[in-house]
Every structure is written in structure tokens, then in C-alpha cells.
């Protein structure tokens, strides 16, 4: 499963859980720690992912940031976590204080839905007031996921991320300014266009007259440009009709399979167990090599998407939850569990099953 697909899948988890989390601790456990596990960090290893990291601030001793990610014993990322319903705007100053007291190059402020990434572009060892990257887990954008991928443990490179942070930060700010100008053109922008198309004096009255013209022109230009792209993508009417005919034939052929697929419901509990297993096996193979395939009876956890290379099966659709792990003859050995975290006890058995396919 590609990283973008894993993120989109995790986004569904956030959507389903966000309204049921009533505390900061619940947010950390259900959303924030699984997010960093998805990035490949061992959230249960205090030598790598440290909770309540001490960050002394001036004369204040014992100040703690929620988490710190370490590399070779030194903090590289500080993480301040808040309740899922918390407004992050009023908490960046707290992270700002912590940043200047450590060797960390990056800081993340999150409530489990919004993740704001900071560094020190404007002044060394002083956290910027604005993030260079902000990701909303309920509104995933592929370009942002490409940048998030650089924060995966397997790809993490301080210099590479820092070198692109400046471009990200200012390009995002430019897009925000442009979006505001589309809604309400600034006086500066109006004067810029007037200098090219208007020979009279740029009085306040003239500027006010041009404001709706500039707004209409910009939005109309974007609309026309998008329409041109759509027409190009669709091609000729004949090609479009041929594509529709082909699609109809494919849908008719796939109807029986689709009817069967509609009976499959992937539950949040199954997804949570899947993420637990991925985290347990990440030191053996790449976390991207652990995938799943769901069906009516069980969810199969697979190696590299191969149904013949199943690591375990989750039977969570009946009254009593249990998993099965294959023996040497691929016969299912049943293990009853009370909750998904009971699976951690069987880490060695899962690794043994996985090793048969490596």
C-alpha cells in the first residue's frame, strides 16, 4: 500500500473517532501516537519517542513538551499535543519557548487533526511564528503528503527538509494572499493592474471603481483556464463517448464482484489492529510491505499484498474477537483477544510467520 493510501485510510480513522475523544490523553492515544507510528517511529520505545520530554525554559526548570523524537540520543523533533477540539492558535507560543532550549530543528503542534510543522528559517534557534507546512487530516492534499513523507523515519533528513521548508512556507503564504485577493482584491494589486490598463490618475475613486472589475477578471480567468483544462482532458466528443461505452461494459462485467464487495465493512477496530501489527513488524520489513485485504469473514494481514503470504487473520465480525496465525503448514492457530492491544503479546509469533516469506 502506497503512503498516500495509508494516509487516506488513517484520515477515515480520524473522521470516525474525533467526536468521541473527550480528553487530551484520549487524543494522544487514539490519534497522535498512531500517526507517528504510521511515519515509522516506535512510539513505545523511550530511546526514540520520548513522552514528557524535559525542556527547561530560562529560570523555569522541569518544563515538559509532550513528546520528543530522538536521533542518536538528541532531540530532532519536538511535539506539542492538544485535545482534538482545541484551537491550536493560542498554543504556538508554548512550543516557541521549548524550541529555543533544545537542539531540535523541527517542532510540531497538533490536535490530532491539524499538524503544524515549524522550523527556524527567519532566525537561527528561534522558531518561526508561522509553520512551513500545515496538514489537515480531514482534508488530505497529495502535494502535502509528499512533504509529510520526508518526515518518515526511513526517509528523515534534516538538511533536505530544511532546504525545502523555505519554499514551502513562502509558497503557501503566497497562495493564501492570492486566495484573499480573489475574494477581495487589495489596493496594491488593483494599482498594479491599473498601471498597465488605465492612463488616468489612480485616485481613491478610480481604485474603488476598479475593485469589482479586478475581482471579476481574476475569477473569470481562473474559471476559463480550468474549463480549457477540462476540455483538453476530455478530448473530442467521440473519444468521450467511446470512453463512456467502455466504462459501461466494465461496470456490467464487474457488477457481481461489486455486489460482493458491498457486503464488506472494514471496522475501526480492524484498522486499529492493522496499525498495531504494522508497528510490531516494522523492524523486520518496511512498514509499507505490511498490507491488508478485507472480506466478509475476516481481514487478512499480508506481506507485500500477496494473499498467499498472510501473516495473520482478524476475526472481528462475530461475538468473540480472535486472530489466527499460520503454523508451518499454514493451518490457522486461533488466539482469543479482549482488545487489539492484546496482539502485542504475540509479536514473536507474528515475526515468525512473516519470516517464512522473506
N, C-alpha and C positions, 0 to 999 in steps of 0.2 A: 504494500500500500504506500503510495507517494505521501510525502509530508503534507502537501496541501489537502489531501483526502483525510489524513489523520486530524488535521486542524478543523476541517469542516465537521468531522464526526464529533470532535470534542466540543465544538460550538453547540451542537444539539444537546450535549450533556449540560452545558451552562444554561441553555434556554430552559431545560426541564427542571433544573434544581434551584435556580436563582430565587424564586419566590418562597421556597421552603426553608431558606437559611436565615435564622433569626439572630445569629451572633457572629462576631469576627472569627472566633475559633472554628465555627462550622464552615465559614467561608474558606478559611485556610485549608482545612482538612478535605473538603469536598471539591474545591475548585482550584485553589492556588498551588498546593503541593502536587496534585495530579498534572497541572500544566507544566511544571518544571520537570516532572518525571517524563512527560512527553518529549521534552527537549533533551532527554538522555541523562539527567542528573539523578544520582542515587539520593533521594530525599530522606532516606533513613540512615545515611552514613554521615556522622557528625564531622568527619575529616574532609567532607566535600560540600555538604549542605548544612550549615550551622544555624540552628534556631536560637533566637535571643542573643545575637552576637553583640558583644560589648563594644561600644563606640564612644569613648569618653569625649565629652564636648566641653572644652575650656575648663572651668573650675568644677563643672559637673562631672562626677565620676560614676561609672556604672550605668551610663545611658546605653540603652539597648535598641538595636534595629531588629526587626522581626526575623530576617534571615540574611545570611551572607554565603555566597558561593565562593569556595576557596580553590586556588590553584597553587600547588606546591606550598601549601600552608599559609598563603597570603590571600586576603580578600580581593576578588576581581569584580564582583557584582554585589551591591547592597540592595535588599528588597524590603520595602515597607508595605505591609499588607493591611487592608481595611475591610470592614464589613461590606458585603455586596451592595447594600443600599446607600453606602457612604459617598458623599460628594468629595472627590479627590482634590478639588481646587484648594481647600484650606489645609491640606496636609503636606504640600510640597516643601514648605519651609522647614518642617521637621526633618525630612530627608536631606534637605540642603545643609543642615547643621552636621548631620552624621558624615556626609560625603567628604567634607574638608578635614576630617580627623583620621581618615584611613587611606590605604594605598589603592582602594578600589577605583577603577577607571569608569565604571558604569553604575547607574542606580536605576532601580525600577520601582515605581509607585503603582499599586494595583488594588482593585477591589474585587478581583476575580472575573470581572467583565472587561474593564478598561485596563490596559497595560501601557504605562508611560515610561519611555526609556530616555534617560538623561546621561550627559557626559559633561566635559569641561572645555567646550570649543572656544568660548569667549575669553576665559581667564583660567590658566592652569591651576588645578587643585580647588577650583571653585565651581560648584555645579551650576550649569546654565539655568536660567529661570524657566525656559521653555524646553520641552522634550524634543529630541530629534526624530522620534518615532512614537506614534500612538496607535495602538491596535485595539479595536472593539471586537470582542469575541462574538458579538451578536450581529456584526456587520463585516464579515471577512472580505478583504480585498487581496487579490492574488499578488499584487506588487508588494504589499506589506508583508505577506507570508514569506516571500523571497528574502526579505531583510531579516525577518524573525529567524529564518533557518540558519543564519550566521551565528545565532546565539545557542545553537545546539552544541552540546558538549563535544561531539565528534568534529565539529567544524569551527569551534570558537577560536578566534584570532584577534587579539586586542587591536593590533595595528590596522588590520584590514577593516574592522568595523569602524574604528575611529576615523579612518580616511574617507569612508563613505558617509559618516554621520553628518558632516558639514553640508554636503549636497542634499541629503535627505531633509535636514532641518529647514534649510532656506527654500528648497523647492516646495515643501509643504506650506511654509508661510506665504510664498508667492501664490500658490493655489488658493489659499484662504482669502488673500487680498483680492484676487481675481473674482472669486465667488461673491464677495461682498460688493464688488464693483458691478457685477451683473445685476444685483438686486437694487443697488443704489450707487450709481457712479460717483466717485469722489471728484471734488473740484479740480484736483490736479490732473486727473485723467481727462476730464472734459476740456480743460485748457489745452492738453496735448493734442486732442483731435481737432479742436478749433484752430490751432496754429497751422494745420495743414489744409483745412477746408473753408475757413472763414477769414475774410480780409478786413472785417470791421474791428472796432475796439472790443476787447474782451471785458465788457462791463459786467457787473453782477446780474443785470437784467438779461444780458445776452447769454451768460452762463446758465442761468435758470431756464432759459428757453431751450438751450441745447441739451439739458439733462435728460429729458424723456427721449430725445432723438438718439442720444448716445446709447441709452439703455436698450431701446428698441433695436438699434442697429447691431449691437453686440449679440443680443439674444437671437436675432434673426439669422445672423451669420453662422452662429453655432448650430442652429436648427437646420439650415441649408447644408452645412458641412456634414452633419450626421445623416441627413437624408441621402446625400450623394454616396456616402459610405455604405448605407443600406442597399441602395440600388446596385452598387458595384458588387456587393456580396451576393445579392440575389441573382445577378446576371440577367440574361434575357428571359422573357416570359415563357418561352418554350422550355428552357432549362429548368425554370422554376416548376412548371407543370410536370415535367419528367421526374423531378425530384419528389414531388408530392405523390405521383403514382407509385414510385418505387417505395416510398415510405409506407403507403397504404398496404402494399403487398407484404412488406416486412412485418407490419403490425398484425396482419391476418395470420402470418406464419408463426408469430411469437405469442399469439393470444393464449394458447394452452399453458405455456410456461409462465406468462404474466399472471394468469388466474391462480396458478400455484404459488407464485411469489407473493401475491396479495395476502395470503394466509400467514405469512411470516411476520412476526413482530419482534424486533430487536429491543429488549428492555434496557433500562438504565442500569439495572443490576448486572446484566450480562456485559455491558460496556465497561462497567467499573471493574469487573473481574478480569476482563481482557487487558485493561491498563495495568492491573496488579501483576498479571503474568508477564506482560511485556517488560515491566520493571525488574522482575525476578530474573529474566533471561538476558538482560541487556549486556551483561559482562561476558556472555558466551558468544552471541552473534549480534549483528547490528539490529537495533530496535526496529528498523524498517523491514526486517526479514520476518518478523512475527506478525501474522495477519489473522483474519478470521473469516469464516463463512457460516452464515446462519441458515437454519432451515426450521421446519415445523417442530421437530422433536428436540433438537439441541443446537448449540453453537459450537463449531469446531475451531479450535485454535491451531493454526497451520504454520508450517515453515515454508517461507517463500511462496505462499499462496497455493501450494500443492495439496490437494485433498488426500493424496496417498501418504503425505508426510504430516500426519496430525499428531500434535503434542498432547492435547487433552480435549475432552468434550465437556461442555457445560450443560447440565440438565436442570434448567431453572424454570421450566414451564409447568411443573406439577406441584404437588403439595410439599414434598421434602426435596430441598435442593441437594444436588450431589454432582461431583465431577467424576470422569473416568480417565485413567491414564493407561496407555497401551503397555502390555508386557512385551517380552522378546518375540512373542508370536502375534503381536498386535491384537491380543484379546483385551477387552476392557476390564480394568480393575476399578471397582466402584469405591468412592470415598465420599461419605456424607459430610456436609459442612453446614454450619449455622449461619455464617455470613461470608462475604467474599474474602475477607482478610484471613480466614482460616486457611486459604490456599497457600499462604506464605510458609506454612509448616511443611509443605510438600515440595519445596524448592528443589531439593536434590533429586526427587523422582521426576520432576519436570525436566531438569537438566539432562538426566539420563535418557529420557525419551527423545529429547532434542538431539542429543549426541549421536543417535542412531542414523540421523540424516545428514550429518556434517562430513 
